[in-house]
Amino acid sequence: MLFRQSAIRDNLRLRAAILQAVRRFFVETGFLEVETPWRIPAPAPETHIEAVPADGWFIHTSPELCMKRLLAAGYPRIFQICRCARDRERGDRHLPEFTILEWYAAGWTYREMMSHCEALIGFIARTIGRGNRIDWMGNRVDLSLPWHRMTVREAFDRYSPVPLEDALARDRFDEMIGCVIEPRLGLDKPLFLYDYPARCGALARLKPGDPSVAERFELYINGLELCNAFTELTDPVEQRQRFAAEAARRSADGRRPYPSPDRFLDALAHMPPAAGNALGLDRLVMLLTGAERIDDVVAFTPEEL
């Protein structure tokens, strides 16, 4: 095991270059880099994400709650590169401890965030010498604009053997997305999958004029989910109600209960309209290095510690 790090030396050097490019892009587009605590008393009660306990608190699964408190305090454009942890996540594309890039911009919706995401990934690819293409898993993806966009309903109509409403009613939505739809997305150009069912966006604003969907998108490149973004919900009353519903679903599934994140909810009343995005940096490094396993872009895996 000692020599695995030697075998992936080129990937780790490219990883460092990617991180430098990320910071340069955000500084040049007017964002402030911030750091928030990684150990928090109360994570967001998301149904399918498990936080890791840490001395009576929890390691954050995302820096989202603290970063939104900074938005509420008057920081209009912020980004962060940090380590996060999620229990029971391990595979060729998952690590229980991973690196996330998260950023927020006051005054934006998910539409502006899509454009910013395009610019970010294009900038990184050009900076490290990849130009306008990504070669991964034997497939070439063209990064030139415009990128594709598809609603969740369109994806179900096109690819799923189970209609969207049936998938939601039978609790098969995640199964259809992950096993049937996801592998077909972004094969020639990156694709934004957007307008998720309202129940699938616990922290996202509902779409004006169509409250059946949340203003949420995920980005796919060659079948790999890369990021998750929202137009942010800023109504503390509605957010508290959604958290209560998520907590009830967690309880019904026999999952660990979390304390209520009251300080976040109190701050939400002061948060401006904004959009946020969380991008898996380890997965981006996989795409840009051609690595097929997440193990090949990190210095140490859990099994080596």
GIKAUR-V170001 format. One record per pair of residues at least 12 apart in sequence whose C-alpha atoms are under 7 Angstrom apart, sorted by the first residue. I is the first residue (numbers start at 0). J is the second residue. If there is no record, write none. Layout:
# GIKAUR-V170001
i:I j:J
i:I j:J
This chain:
# GIKAUR-V170001
i:4 j:298
i:7 j:295
i:10 j:288
i:10 j:296
i:11 j:296
i:14 j:284
i:16 j:127
i:17 j:123
i:20 j:123
i:20 j:126
i:21 j:123
i:24 j:119
i:29 j:76
i:30 j:76
i:30 j:77
i:30 j:78
i:31 j:76
i:31 j:77
i:31 j:78
i:32 j:77
i:32 j:78
i:32 j:79
i:33 j:77
i:33 j:78
i:33 j:79
i:34 j:79
i:35 j:62
i:35 j:65
i:37 j:58
i:37 j:59
i:38 j:56
i:38 j:57
i:38 j:58
i:38 j:59
i:39 j:56
i:39 j:57
i:39 j:58
i:39 j:59
i:40 j:56
i:40 j:57
i:41 j:56
i:41 j:57
i:41 j:257
i:41 j:258
i:41 j:259
i:41 j:260
i:42 j:59
i:42 j:257
i:42 j:260
i:43 j:260
i:44 j:242
i:44 j:245
i:44 j:246
i:44 j:257
i:45 j:245
i:46 j:245
i:46 j:248
i:46 j:249
i:48 j:85
i:49 j:85
i:49 j:86
i:50 j:84
i:50 j:85
i:50 j:86
i:51 j:84
i:51 j:85
i:51 j:86
i:58 j:83
i:58 j:84
i:59 j:83
i:59 j:84
i:60 j:83
i:60 j:84
i:60 j:85
i:61 j:83
i:64 j:263
i:68 j:263
i:68 j:266
i:70 j:270
i:71 j:266
i:71 j:267
i:71 j:269
i:71 j:270
i:71 j:271
i:75 j:104
i:75 j:105
i:76 j:103
i:76 j:104
i:76 j:105
i:77 j:102
i:77 j:103
i:77 j:104
i:78 j:101
i:78 j:102
i:78 j:103
i:79 j:100
i:79 j:101
i:79 j:102
i:80 j:98
i:80 j:99
i:80 j:100
i:80 j:101
i:81 j:98
i:81 j:99
i:81 j:100
i:82 j:96
i:82 j:97
i:82 j:98
i:82 j:99
i:83 j:96
i:83 j:97
i:83 j:98
i:83 j:99
i:84 j:96
i:84 j:97
i:91 j:292
i:91 j:293
i:92 j:292
i:92 j:293
i:93 j:293
i:97 j:281
i:98 j:279
i:98 j:280
i:98 j:281
i:99 j:277
i:99 j:278
i:99 j:279
i:99 j:280
i:100 j:277
i:100 j:278
i:100 j:279
i:100 j:280
i:101 j:276
i:101 j:277
i:101 j:278
i:102 j:275
i:102 j:276
i:102 j:277
i:103 j:273
i:103 j:274
i:103 j:275
i:103 j:276
i:104 j:273
i:104 j:274
i:104 j:275
i:105 j:271
i:105 j:272
i:105 j:273
i:105 j:274
i:106 j:272
i:106 j:273
i:107 j:273
i:107 j:274
i:108 j:230
i:108 j:273
i:108 j:274
i:109 j:214
i:109 j:215
i:109 j:228
i:109 j:229
i:109 j:230
i:109 j:274
i:112 j:274
i:121 j:142
i:131 j:143
i:133 j:286
i:133 j:287
i:134 j:289
i:135 j:286
i:135 j:289
i:136 j:291
i:139 j:187
i:140 j:186
i:140 j:187
i:140 j:188
i:140 j:221
i:141 j:187
i:141 j:188
i:142 j:188
i:142 j:189
i:146 j:188
i:146 j:189
i:146 j:190
i:147 j:188
i:147 j:189
i:147 j:190
i:147 j:191
i:148 j:190
i:148 j:191
i:148 j:192
i:149 j:191
i:149 j:192
i:149 j:193
i:150 j:192
i:150 j:193
i:150 j:194
i:151 j:192
i:151 j:193
i:151 j:194
i:151 j:195
i:154 j:180
i:158 j:180
i:159 j:175
i:159 j:179
i:159 j:180
i:181 j:222
i:182 j:222
i:183 j:222
i:184 j:219
i:184 j:220
i:184 j:221
i:184 j:222
i:185 j:219
i:185 j:220
i:185 j:221
i:185 j:222
i:186 j:220
i:186 j:221
i:186 j:222
i:189 j:219
i:189 j:220
i:190 j:218
i:190 j:219
i:190 j:220
i:191 j:216
i:191 j:217
i:191 j:218
i:191 j:219
i:192 j:216
i:192 j:217
i:192 j:218
i:193 j:215
i:193 j:216
i:193 j:217
i:194 j:212
i:194 j:213
i:194 j:214
i:194 j:215
i:194 j:216
i:195 j:212
i:195 j:213
i:195 j:214
i:195 j:215
i:196 j:211
i:196 j:212
i:196 j:213
i:197 j:210
i:197 j:211
i:197 j:212
i:197 j:213
i:200 j:213
i:200 j:215
i:201 j:241
i:202 j:231
i:202 j:232
i:202 j:238
i:203 j:215
i:203 j:229
i:203 j:230
i:203 j:231
i:203 j:232
i:204 j:230
i:204 j:231
i:204 j:232
i:214 j:229
i:214 j:230
i:215 j:228
i:215 j:229
i:215 j:230
i:216 j:228
i:216 j:229
i:225 j:278
i:225 j:279
i:225 j:282
i:225 j:283
i:226 j:276
i:226 j:277
i:226 j:278
i:226 j:279
i:227 j:276
i:227 j:277
i:227 j:278
i:228 j:275
i:228 j:276
i:228 j:277
i:229 j:274
i:229 j:275
i:229 j:276
i:230 j:273
i:230 j:274
i:230 j:275
i:231 j:272
i:231 j:273
i:231 j:274
i:231 j:275
i:233 j:267
i:233 j:268
i:233 j:270
i:233 j:272
i:234 j:267
i:234 j:268
i:235 j:264
i:235 j:267
i:235 j:268
i:281 j:293
i:281 j:296
i:284 j:296
